[in-house]
Amino acid sequence: MGMTIVQKILAKATGQASVKIGDVVEPRVDVAMSHENAALVINQFLEIYSGTGLEPNVWDPSKIAIIFDHRIPAESAKTATNHKKIREFVVAQGITKFHDIRGDEGGICHQILPENGYIRPGYVVVGTDSHTTTHGALGAFSFGIGATEMASVWTLGTVLNVEVPATIKVVVTGKLSGFVSPKDLILHLIGKISAQGANFKVIEFHGETIKNMSTSGRLVLSNMSVEAGATAGIVPPDEETVRYLREVAGVTDDIEMVLPDADANYERIVEIDASKLTPQIACPHTVDNVKPIEEVVGIKINQIVIGSCTNGRLDDLEIAANILRGKKVHQETRMLIFPASWKIYKDALSQGYIMDFISAGAVVMNPGCGCCLGVHQGALGDKEISLSTTNRNFKGRQGNPNADVYLCSPAVAAASAITGVITDPSKGVN
């Protein structure tokens, strides 16, 4: 019996010819990522060395990436002090893949890693954030871990006690039509298999629709695989993967294409005809409470959010800008835009999208996670309703457990901003 992509990656990362589903392994790590929660990891890391008399040194500073994105700029003295602590640790340890609060290189961690060429097909990538699944879009086995586990990785360079996961094969055929996007596809899949449908498994994406999809779209699919309970989402690397790594990420070294065997063993196969999809909406308060847009049109919206590690890339902003150009955000609706990185922000600026947003009455924020979490930007009031291109709508998301969050694509968000109610962009807006 052949192996899935993840089995092949784990076999190589453990120096074995093959591994079986259910085996417990300790793979070598290629990239270990943290954001502001690196402050917690540092505490655990120093605790490992406490009382040993040994100098605390990370196993390989070139393989650690730290990106400030969750609370930027710092909203409190506590956050600012943690930032300071991390900066000092980065200097002391010689960590070069560090992205501070800067307009020339910063952004959301899940955009920064692929954008800067830190990810390759076949890599084992871990991050202290659940949406580390994003990087499977480039053919890596990428998954989230806790701060204590990350401290162990910083010390040893391996992840302890990883059970080789089973894989669900998702085959998508047909063309995404009109304003239907990869966001609608992944929302449909989550609604179809449920928020627990892929628990502790990998979702491997296949089919002509995926083959013809941009890396930006693939990042959306892998990013939200965790919302179906998946350990990871992964797209087999192909010509588009190489194009992105060469042309966008600036990778010049060899790229190894790790692909599944033709006779790989999948736990189940899910088939989707993308041509039959309409825009999809995840309704409060779970991501798998998904309905086609025709069932929710007309719901009044107080706040529109476009951005995040899910849908804050240039193509997302282009779609929204094209709909908003020459129009105005509804007087009773506020609209927040936050690009996924400063590179994207600057590209959107040069393309005129930022001016389109501002002229329409939207507020353009700095790249970061604030509006997604509602920690210090974009919090909702009691009984308010948000329509957002982000990835979660649990109670308390966007800062208030007494508010409702609906999830959608950038096209739906932009069209709805104009009307002030959930609107199907294919029906046109005035």
N, C-alpha and C positions, 0 to 999 in steps of 0.2 A: 504493500500500500504506500502511495506517495505522500508527500508532506504539503501542508499549507504554507503560505508565506511566513507566518509567525513561527511555525515549527522549524523551518529552514533557518530563520534568523536566530532562534534560540539555540539550535544545534551549533551553528558557527560560533555564537557568543560564548559557548561552553566547551568548545573544542571537541565536539562529538560529531560523528557521521550522521546521526539522526537522533530525534527525540520523539517520544510518544505523548499523546494527549494524556494528561494526568501525571506525567513525570514532574518531579520537583527539582528545579535547577537553580543555579546561581550565575546568571549571565553577566559578562563584562558590560559595562555601561560606556556608551559613546558620548552622550550628552546628558548632563544633570542640570536641570533648570529650576530656579526659584525666583520669586518676585520679593515683595516686602516681607513675606513670611520667612525669608532667609534669616531674619533675626531670631526666629524660633529654632531654626536649624543650627545656627551658630551656638546657641545655648546647649543644645544636645551634643553637638560636635565637641565642644570644650569639656562637657561632662565625661565623654568617653576617655579623654586624656587625663582627667582629674586624678591626682594621686599616683600617676604612673612615672612621673619624672621625665616623660618624653615631651619633646616639642610638638605642639599640635600643628601638623601640616597636612593639607589635603593631598589625596593620592595623585591628582593630576590637574593642576589649575587650568590647563588649556581646555579641559573637557567640562568645566563648570561655567554655566551662564546665569547671570543674575540681572534681572530687568525690573526697574521700578515702574509700576503701572496701576496698582490698585488704589493708592491714595496719593495722587500727585496733582498739583503741588500739595505738600503736607498740610493736612487740615487741623492738626493739633500738635502740641509740644511732644506728646508721646510718639506720634508717627515720625516727626522730625528727628527725634532722638534715635529711634530705630534706624532711620535712614543713615544717620551719622555713624552708628555702630556698624552697619553693613559696609559703608564706604571705607572705614578704617580696616575692616577685615579683608576686603577686596585688595587693598594696597598691600597689607601684610602678607597675604597669601599669593600675590602675583596673578590674580584672576584678571584676564584681559577681556573676556566676553562679558563686560559689564556695561549696562546701558542706564545711565543716570537720567535725571530730569533735564533733558536737553532737546532743543528744537532741531538739531542736526542729525540725531541718531536714535531718538527714543520712540516709545510706543508700547503697545500691548505685547506681552511676552510671546503669545502664540502667533503674532505676525512678525515679530522681530527675528525669531529663530529661522523660519524659512527665508525671509527677505534678505537675511545676511549670510545665507549659505551655510548655516550651522547644521542643517539636516541633510542626510543622504539616504537613499534606499538601502535597506539592510541594517540600518543603525538600531541599537537599543537606546531609547530616549526615555528618561524619567523626569517628572516634574512635580513639584509640590502644589499642584493645581489640577483639578479634575479634568479640565479641558485640554490637558496635555495630549489627549487623543487626537487633537488637530493635526499633528505632524505625520500621522499615518497617511495623509494625502500624498506624501512624497515617498511612500513605500517603506517607512520605518515602523518598527514596533514601539509605540509611544504610549505611555500610560502614567496615571497619577499615583503618587505615593505620599505618605505622611512625613512630617518633619523628622521624626525619630529614624524612619527608614532612610531618609535623605542624609542624615548625619552619618549613618553607616556607609552609605554610598560614597560620601566625601572621604571617608576613612579608608575603605577597602577597594573602591572602584567596581564593586559588584552589587547586584541586588540579591538579597538573601531570600531563599524559600519561595521562588516563583513557580507556581503550578502551570504547566503548559496548557493553555486554554483550548477548548474546542472552538470551532469557527462556524459561523453562519454565512453562507454564500448568498449575497443579494444580487440578482441579475436584473438589470434595468434596460429595457428596450424601448424604442419609440422616441420621437422628438419632443422635447419640452417646447410647447407652443406659446406664442404671444407673450404675456407677462408671467408665465409660469417659470419658476426658477429652481435651482438646486435647493434653496430653502424650503420650497413647497414639497419637493421630493422627500427630503429628510423628515419633515413634519408628517407627511403621509406615512412614511415607513414606521415612525415611532407610534403613530396612532394605530397602525395595522398590527404591530407585534407587541405593543404596550411598553410602559416604562420599565418593566421587569423582563421583557421578552428576550433580552440578550445578556442577562446577568452573568458576569464572570466569563463572558465569551468574547470572541473577536467577530466583528462584522467585516467581511471582505467584499468589496464592491466590484461588480463585473458588468459586462454588457455594452452594447454599442453606444448607449446614452452616456455612460461613464467615459468610454473611449474618446468621445467627441467633446467632453466637458473640459473647461479650462481648469488650471490648478486652483484658481480662486474658488470655483464651484466645488472642487474636491475637498478643499479645506473646510467648507461648510459642512459637507457630509461627515467627514471624520470628526470635526469639532463636536457635532451634536450626537454622535454615536453613543456617547456616555449617557445621554438622556434616555436611551433604551436599556440602560444598565450595562452596556458593553465595557469591557476592560480596555478595548481599543477598537478603532475603525481603521481600515487600511485599504488603499487603492494600489493594485499592481502597477509598478513603475513602467512607463512606456516613453514614446517619443515626446509627449507633452511634458513629462517629468524632466527629461533631459533639457528640453527647451527652456523651461522655467529656471532650472538650476544654472544653466549657462547664461541666458540672456537677462534674467531678472536678478538672480542671487549672485552672479559673477563667479560661479564655481569653475575652476580650470582643471582640477585634478580628475583622476579616473572615477567613473560612476559605475558601480556594480549593480546590475539589474537582478534583484532577487524575486523570482516568480514562483507561483505554486505549481506543483506537478499536475499533470493532466488527470492523474488518478488520485488526487488528494481526497482525503476523507472529510466531508462536511457533515455537521450535525443535522443541518436542514438547509433547504434551498428556498429562498423567497423570490418570487418573480413579480415584477412591476412593469406595467405598460405606461410609460411616462406620457404618451400622447393623450391619455384619457384624463390626466390630472387638470384640475382647475386650481387657482390659488387656495392655499390651505391656511387655516387659522388655528393656533393652539389656544384654547380658552382657559380661563382660570379654573382651578389653581394647579393644574398639572400639565406637563408638556405633551402627554399622550391624549389629552382631551381635545382631539383634533377634529375640526369640522370644515367642510368646503365653504368657501367664502359666501356662497349664496344663502347659507343658513344663518349668517350673522351680520349681513349688511344692514346698515342703518343704526348700529349701536353708537351712541355719542361718545366721543373721545376727548379727554382733557389734555393729554400729553402724547406727543409722537416722539419716538426715539429712533434714530437711524445711526448705526455704527456697531462697535464691539468687535471682539475677535471672531465673531460669526459673520457679520455682514458690514464691515467697515472698510472694505477694500475699494480700489478705484472704480471697478466696474459697478459696484453697488452704488457708489456716489453718483456715477454717471447716469444710471437708470433713474435715480431720484431727481437729479438736476434736470434731466430732460422732461420729466413730468411737471416739475415746479416752475420751469423757466417761463417768465412772463405772467405768473399767477401769484396769488397771495395765500399764505396760511390763514385758515379760518380765524376770525376775530376771537372766538371763544376757545381756541386750541393753541397750545404752545408747542413748539417743535425744537428739539435738540439734535444736533448732528455731532458725532465724534468719530473722526477717522481712526483707523486702527494703528497708524504710525505717522510720524512726522514726514516720512518720505511720501506717503500717500497724501497727506495734507498738502504738501508742496506741489505734488503732481495735480491735485484737484484745483489748487490755486492757479496754476499755469493754464489749466484747461478751462478756467472760468466757472467751475462748479461752485466754488466757495461764494463768489459774487451772486450766483443764481440763488443760493440758499439765503444769503443775507437780504437780497432784494425781495425775496418772498416773505421775509419776516422770521425766518428760522434763526436760532442762536447756534453758532459753531463753537464747539468746545475743543479743548486740547485733547490729543489722543490719550486714552487711558480707560480705566474700568469704572470710573465714578458713576456714570449714568446707568450702567448695567446693575450695579449694586445699590445705588441710592445712598452710598455711604456719606458722600459730601457734595454730590452733584445730582440734580434731577430727582430728588426725593418727591414722592407723591403725598398729597393730602388725604385725609380720611374720605373714603367713598369715592375717590377719584379713579379714573380709568385710563390706563396707558396702553398704547399700541406700539409695539417695539420689535425691532429686528434682532434683538438679543436672543439668548439661548435658554433662559429659564423664566418661569412665571409663578414660582411657588409663593405662598403667602410670605410677605415680608420682603420680597424682591423689590427692588427700586425703593427700598427704605420704609415701607409702611405695610404692616400686616392687615390693615383695614382698607386697603386699596386693591384694585384688580389689574392684572397685566395680561394682555393678549399678545401673542407672538405672530409675526408675519414676515413677509419679504419686503425689501426696499421699495418695490413698485407699489405694493398695497399701502405701505406707510406713507409714501409721498402723495398718492391719490387721496388718501383719507385725511391728510393734513389740510388739503384744500377745502374739502367738504365739511370737515369736523365730525364726520361719522365714518364707520368702517365702510369702505368703498372698493368695488371691483375696478381696478384700473382699466380693464378691457372695455368697460362701459363708457369710458371717457369722463372728463370732469370739466366744469366751466369755471 
